Structure formats: C-alpha cells, structure tokens
Amino acid sequence: MSKLLSSKGLLKRASIIFLVFLLIFSVASCSTNGSDQQEGGSDQSLVLEDYGITLSTTTSVNDSGLLEYLLPVLKEDTGIEVDVLSQGTGQAIQTAVDGNADVILVHAKAAEEEFVNDGYGVERIEFMYNYFVIVGPKDDPSGISKSGLSAAEALSKLSEDENVFISRGDDSGTHKKELSLWSATEIEPSGDWYVSAGRGMGDVLVMASEMQGYALTDKATFLSMKDQLDLEVLLEESEDLKNQYTVIEVDPDTHPDTNTEAVKVFIDWLVSDDTLKLIDEYGVSEYGEALFISNYEK
C-alpha cells in the first residue's frame, strides 16, 4: 500500500513539474512573439527612426530657412533625420557624384540633366520655384528699376555704367543663372566694378550691402536677410529670372551605399500635398509673401 502511495506521489509531483515547465514555455513564447510583433510588425515610421540621409543642397535653400522649417516636420512624420550639406549647386552635385550624398536639392537644369544622363541621378523631380531678383542700393545709380528692362538688359546697363556688381563666382545655381544672362548679352564682365566673390548667397548679399553694389540673388534668401541689408529689390519676375528647384535621388546602381529606402520616403513626403502646402505658406506671415511656390505635377 505504501508503495502505491509512493508511486502516486511521484506521479503527482511529475505532473506538477510538467505543468510548471509548460507554463514557463508558454510565457516565454508569448513574450517572444510580442517582441517580434513590436520589432518586425511595427509601422514604417518606427523602422525608419534609425535611418539618416545626407542631403546635398544649395546655400540659397538653406540660407532662406526653408530646411530649418521643414525638417522637424519630416522627423516627426517619418522618423528620418537629414544631414544637410549646404553648398553651391555645382559643388552640391559633385558631392553626389563622389558618392557622399543620398539625394540632392538644386536649381540648375542643364547640370541636373547631365547628372541624371551620366547615371548619377535617378530622376529630376521639379517641385517648387521662386524668382531670382537683382538687388542693389536704394538710389539705384543705373536706374534699372525704372527701365522696364529684362534681367539680361539690366546687367548690360550695369556693365556699361561700371557700377559695382557682386557675383557668386562659385559655380552655384545662382552663378550659372548669372552666366547665362551675361551670355545673352554677349558680354564677358571684367574690371574693378565686377567682383567675383566665390562665396555663398548670404555672404554675397552682405558684401553688396557694404559696397553698395548690385547682385543677383534668389528672392527667398534676400527676404530672409532683408532687415540686415541696406539693399532693395530693383528687378524681379522677369521671364528670364524664374528659379526652378529640383530634387534628385542618387542612383543606387552607381552608388550602392545610397540609403534608397529612406530617400524614397523623403521624396514622397516632400511632394505630398501637406508638405507642398507648408512650402506655399513659408514666409507669408513674416514677409507678406511666400518665399517659394510649389509646382509639383503628379
């Protein structure tokens, strides 16, 4: 009888141990599944929190404050963090050619098309524009504000009068636009009156203000710095002054290290209705007009 009780006790103890192991296994399994769902089944914004991209862009976009305005919203919406390299367009494109950027935001169509055609960029996506303007001293010694001239004709007048003109001189999109205007006049500017600064837009505007000279600038940067400058917009919205901005993904076939997934999310976000509305609103409350105008075509 005692042996029977002993056997029953052992059986009972074994059953309890089995149930304990079964319970532990079940809890561990649920914990693992929950962790897997949290990590692998999360939405895209959580996956992208660890992603960072490098944006090579123009000083005009950066100096205008647009990126400082947009990027916190991008981070909140997608989790993507952006390392901004602010350069002239020529250098911004070269940075991407060298494989040191994931995406570029620039404004020089011919150079952009060459970048894509040479296999460095996937596609030009035009999404916003503004206008270049010619700024200068309030007394406007060359009288270009009252002349009804085109931008090219205005530069010709400045050359004729030898009034100080500060050029970016840095192969930027603004500099490329200036060179195209000089080409239209068939003038090669030279002399003490023509100063090639080799500087970004903000620095050039400060120099023009200090020297009471003229300069070609994107309107957004000028308006964002207007209170610091002794200059006025003297010529704007001439047909030869439109300033188109484009975003281009670096081609991963050429540079496999390109963070393609995050770049695609960034571009989709940039041309979304909500972001384009933000772009159209930027500057209105502070300057009384938008600094950029969206023109993305779906």
Stockholm file with secondary structure:
# STOCKHOLM 1.0

chainA/1-298         MSKLLSSKGLLKRASIIFLVFLLIFSVASCSTNGSDQQEGGSDQSLVLEDYGITLSTTTSVNDSGLLEYLLPVLKEDTGIEVDVLSQGTGQAIQTAVDGNADVILVHAKAAEEEFVNDGYGVERIEFMYNYFVIVGPKDDPSGISKSGLSAAEALSKLSEDENVFISRGDDSGTHKKELSLWSATEIEPSGDWYVSAGRGMGDVLVMASEMQGYALTDKATFLSMKDQLDLEVLLEESEDLKNQYTVIEVDPDTHPDTNTEAVKVFIDWLVSDDTLKLIDEYGVSEYGEALFISNYEK
#=GR chainA/1-298 SS CHHHHHHHHHHHHHHHHHHHHHHHHHHHHHHHHHHHHHHHSSCHHHHGGGCEEEEEEEHHHHHTTHHHHHHHHHHHHHCCEEEEEEECHHHHHHHHHTTCCSEEEECCHHHHHHHHHTTSBSCCEEEEEEEEEEEECTTCTTCGGGSCCCHHHHHHHHHHHTCCEEECCSSCHHHHHHHHHHHHHTCCCCSTTEEECCCCHHHHHHHHHHHTCEEEEEHHHHHHHGGGCSCEEEEECCGGGEEEEEEEEBCTTTCTTSCHHHHHHHHHHHTSHHHHHHHHHTTHHHHSSCSCEECCCC
#=GC SS_cons         CHHHHHHHHHHHHHHHHHHHHHHHHHHHHHHHHHHHHHHHSSCHHHHGGGCEEEEEEEHHHHHTTHHHHHHHHHHHHHCCEEEEEEECHHHHHHHHHTTCCSEEEECCHHHHHHHHHTTSBSCCEEEEEEEEEEEECTTCTTCGGGSCCCHHHHHHHHHHHTCCEEECCSSCHHHHHHHHHHHHHTCCCCSTTEEECCCCHHHHHHHHHHHTCEEEEEHHHHHHHGGGCSCEEEEECCGGGEEEEEEEEBCTTTCTTSCHHHHHHHHHHHTSHHHHHHHHHTTHHHHSSCSCEECCCC
//
